[in-house]
């Protein structure tokens, strides 16, 4: 249902707007004429009689009421900000399950909400951005990851160490690959299947953020996306595409495994957490598990 929400929103807006417009152009003037004729034939009309003559049909009244609201929501959601809920832990510790975020829709170009054709060019993803995109293998799904590789970059991921050779137009004076250094922050703040995770600080472009590594898991290089002419763990980002990774490096299905994010799949830049709920209920609890157990007010704010 969520995959078709934009289409439903557009259809409701268009249909309600057309109904309202047809009434304004054709039927509202006739009701006013009927009122003038009734007033000419009667010394004084009661309020009920006037209301009966000029009252809009139920369908028109409904369209009149919902069109401004639904049109505002459509414009806001399609071109300015769209809310999303984080459903998994692939972006921990940056984003947690239960975070509700705002995605800036105009960061990477304004697109129509149905066919997603770019209408206005406003910018491109930058290294380190947290961005939402249509999953290339199933565009009905929205994914959220971090931009690691830009078009033309060469990405190396070996033994959980990330290296980037940035795109270069020169044939003779291009920089080599540089290691993305880590600084350990803590161990055990987060865990996976009983294994304490290592929290590290990392810098991508101008963005400093934290990642998680699971010391008990391999890097699964044998399952990496195979690119012709390159060994496992090396990727050259094609033009018009991006390389995305989750901050929870050992618990994220991302570009390492399914390839690159096409520019036309971009949805927007994640910019803020507007509310965050805890969901710690057990199936045996009296209340349903989807009812929050608390609000994490300390998580409200910008995303880095």
N, C-alpha and C positions, 0 to 999 in steps of 0.2 A: 504493500500500500504506500509506503514511504517513497518508493521509487517513482510513483505516479502523482505525488502530491503537487508538484509544480504544474503539471498538465491540468489537474483538477482545479487548481487555484486559478489558472488562466481561463479555463472554460467557464467557471462560475462568474468570474469578473466580466468576461465578454458577454455572456448570456444576460446577466443582470443589467449590464450597461445598455445592451440593445433593447431590452424590454422597456427600460426607463426612457431611452431616447425616442422610441416609437410612440410612447404615451405622450411625451412632451410635445412632439411634432404634430401628431394626428388627433389624439383623443382628449388631451387636456384642453385644447382650444374649444372643442365641441362641448365639453362639460361647462365651460365658462359661457358659451353661447346659450346653452340650455338654462343656465342660471339667470342670465339677463332676460331671456324670454319669460321665465317664470316670474321674475320680479315685475316685468311689465304688465303681466296679467293678474297680479295679486297686489293688493295694497301693502301687505306686510307678510313676509315669509318667516316661519319659525326657524329657530336654529337647527332643529332636527330636519326640517325640510331642505334647508340650504346644504346641510351636511350630506343628505341623501343624494342630492344632485351632483355635488362636486367631489364626492368621495371617490378615491382611487379604488379600482378593483384589487382584490387581495393579492393577486400575482404582482401587480404593479407596485402596490404598497410595500411588498416584501423586497422586490428588486430595488426600489427607492431607498429602503432602509439599509440593505446590505452592500450596495454597490460602492459607496464611498469608503466603507470600512475594508471591504475585501480588496478594493483597488489599492488602498494604502498598504495593506499587508503584502500584496503581490509585489508592489514596487520596492518596499523595504526588503523583503526576503530575496527578491531576484537580483537587485542591483546594489544593495547597500550592506546589510548584515543578515546572516542566516544563523539560527541557533542549531547546535548539534549536541548530542549526548555521547560521551566516551563509553563504548561498550566493552572494551577489552584493556588489558594491561600492556599492550605493545609499546606505548609511549611513556611508561613509567621510567623515571620518577617525575617527569615533566607534567604528565597528565595521568590522572587516576580514574579507575572505574567510578562512575557517579559524578564526574565533573561535567558541567554543562557549559559549553563554550560558545563564543561568538566568532563567526568567520566573516572576514571582510571580503565581500564579493567583488569589489571594484579594484582590488589590488593587482590582479593579473588580466584586466580587460573586462569590459562590460559585455555580457552575453545575453542573448534572448533566452527566456526560461524554458522554451519548448525544444527547439532544435539545437540550442547552445552554440549558435554561430556568433563569432565575435563581432560586436557592433562598434566598439570604441577601444582603441589601444590605450591602456593606462599604465602598464608596467609589466615586469617579468619577475619570476621567483629569484630570490637571492640565496646564496649558500647560507644555510643555517635557519632558513624560514621553516616554521611548522605550517604545513599546508594540507588542504583537503582536496581530494581528486577522485574521479571516477575510476574504480579498479579496472585496469586494462582488460583483465580476463572476464569481467562481468560488470559492465558499466552501470548496472542497476544498483551496485553497492558503492557507498562512499567510504574511502579509506583516509586515514590521517597519519602522516609520517613527517620526517624532517628532510629538507632538501640537502643532499650531500654532494651530488654531482650535477654540474651545469653542462649544457651542450658543448661537446668537444673535449671535456675532461676525460682523463683516464683514472679509473678508481682501482685501487688494490686493497683487498681484504684478506689477510693471511694471519692465521693464528690469533684472530680477534684484534689484529692491529690494522687500523685504517690509514691508508696513504692516498694522497691525491696529487696527480700531475695536472695542473690547470691547463685549460685550452690555450693554445698559442698559435698565432698566425705566422710567426717568423719560421723560416726553414733552418736557421742556423743558431739562433740565440734564445732557445726556449729553456725555462727552468725545469729541473728534474722533479721527480715526485718528492713530496715532503710528508713526513710522518705527522699525523695528528696526535699531539702529545696528550697524555692523561695525567691527572693528579688525583690520587685516591683521597676520598673524603671520609668514607665509613664502610663498615662491613656489618651485615646483619640487620640493618634498618628495614630492609625488604628481604623476603625469602621466597624460594620456589621449590615446592615439594620437599620442604624441610632443609633445603640448602641455603645458607646465608649468601646473599648477593653482594657484590662489590659495587659501591657507588663511586663513580669517578667524574671529575670535571673535565670538560672538553671544549675546545674553541673551534668553531666552524665559521670562517669569515669574520664578521664583526660580532657574532653571537656566541656567548659563553653559556653553556648549559651542562646538565648532568646526564650521565648514562648509567646503565646497570649491566654488569657482566655476571654470568653464572659460571664459577670456576669448575663446576662438575660436568659441564656440557662441552662437547667439541664444537667447532665452527660449522660443521655439516657441509664442508666444501664440496663433497661428492654430490650434493643436491643443488649446487649453485646453478644459476642460469648460464647455459653454455653459449658463448659468443664465438663465432667462427674465427679461427686463427689465434685465439687467446687461451692461455691455460686457465683452469678453474681458479676463481678468485680475482680475475682481472676483467675489467669492463671498460669499454670506450663508449661514452655517452653520445648517441647520434644527435645530429642537429634537430632541433625542435622537440627534444625529449629531455627528461630529468631522471636522476638516480636518487631514489628515496630509501631511507632507512629509519627503523624505529629506534627510539632511545633505549628501550629494553632489548639490547642487542641479541640476546640468546632466546628471546621469546617474541620474535617479530617476523612475520612473513612479509618480505619487502622486495626491493629490486634485486637483492642478491639471489632470490629464488625465482622470480617471475619476470624480471626484465625492467624495462624503462617506462616512465610515465609520459605519454604524449602530451604536447601542449594543449591540444583540444580537450583533454580530460580534466584540466585544472578547474577547480571550483572556487577556491579562494584561500586567503591567508588566515590562519587561526591567530586571533589577537588578544583574547581575554577569556578568563573563566568568570562567568557572571553568578554562578552558584555551584556548590558542590555538596552532594549528599553521601552519607555512609549507608551501606546496605549490608548489615552484619547479621541479619536474621537467619535462623536455621529452619529447614523445612518443618521441623517439629513445633516451631513457635506458633502461638495462637494467631498472630497477624500474618498476612501474606508477605512473602519475601521481597515483593516490589515496593513495600512501604518503607521509607527511609528510617533508619535508627538515629540519625543525627545530621546536623549541618556543619560542614567544615568551613566556617567563615574565614579562616586564615588562608584559604586557598583562593579566595576571590581576588582577582587582579589580572595584570598582564601576563602573557605567555612568552617565555624566552627559550 
